[in-house]
């Protein structure tokens, strides 16, 4: 995947943009989609596992990507894993369209407006 991302990023820099528009993804969905593209996500007992990374993916994120047609599940031959999650054709197109674009910002725990309002009243 890093080679594909580098290729698309370089083409985008030269003015050749992918025809497919990237889907609007939350940071959690973007992270999950990239982990699925690397073949790292399996599901056991309705709980996703990401192999080899410190990434956490929730089953609701997998289900939301699945409902949008970006990922699908298939039976997994690995012991103790029920299903493997993989990209669909739309998932491949959507992921490729995100290459070379800034990633969605990770939301912070505290909202800036609420923090500023508390500081102003002190």
N, C-alpha and C positions, 0 to 999 in steps of 0.2 A: 504494500500500500504506500509506503513512503516514496517509492519511485514514481508511482502514478500521480501522487500529489505534487511532486516536483515537476513532472511533465506538464500537468494541467496549469500549475502556477506559472511556469515559464511561458506557456502559450498565452495565458491571460495577460501576462506582462507585455507580450508582443502584440496585443490587441485582438487575439482570437479567443472569443468567449464561448463557453459551452451553450448549446441551444436550449438545454433543459434548465429551468429555473430551480434553484435550491428550495427545498421545503423549509418552512418556518419551524425551526426546532428550538426547544429549550436547551440550556447547557447539559442537562442530564440526558436528554434524548440524543444530542450530538455525541456525547461521550459513549453512550450505549451503542449507537449506530457504528461508530468507529471500532469499538471492541468487537462487535459482531462481524464487521468486515475483516478483522484479523483472525477470525475463527476461534475466538477465545471464550465465547459464551455458551454454556450448557445449562440445562434446567433439570433439577432433581427435586421431587416432592413439591413442585410448584414454587421453587426458590431458585433464582438464577445464580450461577457461579461464574466468575471471570477468572480464568486461569492465567497465572503468571504476572498479574498486575495488582496494584493496590486500589483498583477501581471497584466501586460498589455500584451495582445495577439493581434496581428494584423490579419486581414482577409487574408493577403498574406501568413502569416505563416501557418494558418489553411489550406489554399488552397495547399500550398507546401506539407504539411503532407498528405493531401487528395490525391494529385496526386501520391505520393509514396506508397499509399495503407496502410498507418498507422492509419488513422482516417477516419470516415465516419459520415455523418449527417443523422438525422432522425427527423420527426416532433416532436415538443415538446408540451406537454399538459399545460405547465405553461403559465399563462396569460402574454402577452407582449413579449413572446419569441417564435420565429418561429421554431427554430431547436435546437436540442441538439447534441453535438459532442461527439462521443464515439470511443474507440479504436477498430480496427479490429483485427483479429487473428494475422496478421503480426505485428500490433502495440503492442499487448501484448507480443509477442515473442521478438520484438526489445527492448521494455522497460525492460523486465526481463533480457535481455543480458547486459544491461547497469548497472545493480545493482552491487555494489562492485567495480566499476571502477571510476576513477576520472572523474568529470564532465568537459565538454568543457570549456575552459577559456572564461570569458566575455571580449569582445574586449573593449579597452580603447578608449577614444575620440581622444587623440593625439597619433600619431604614434611615437614610440621611436626613430627611425632613423631620422625623421624630427626634433624632439626636440633636439637631440644631435647635428645635423648639425647647427641648429640656435645658440646653445650655443657656439659651437666652432668658429663661425665667429664673435662673439662679442668681 
